[in-house]
């Protein structure tokens, strides 16, 4: 199965710009969406018309993830 949504390269660039050098960001535009991302999207947006940016967490450490969330705070709508 595929979910041909458009990517969000501008948002990806903004995320990368907000991250410190100690949290390297790798952009892989050729990667397809994980099933955990596209299955709910298939139900919510069948036409795949919304841009999608999938991010992987670098760790399960809650303090590290909280710090990353704070850095990404300016992206909140």
Order of alpha helices (4+ residues) and beta strands (2+ residues): alpha-alpha-alpha
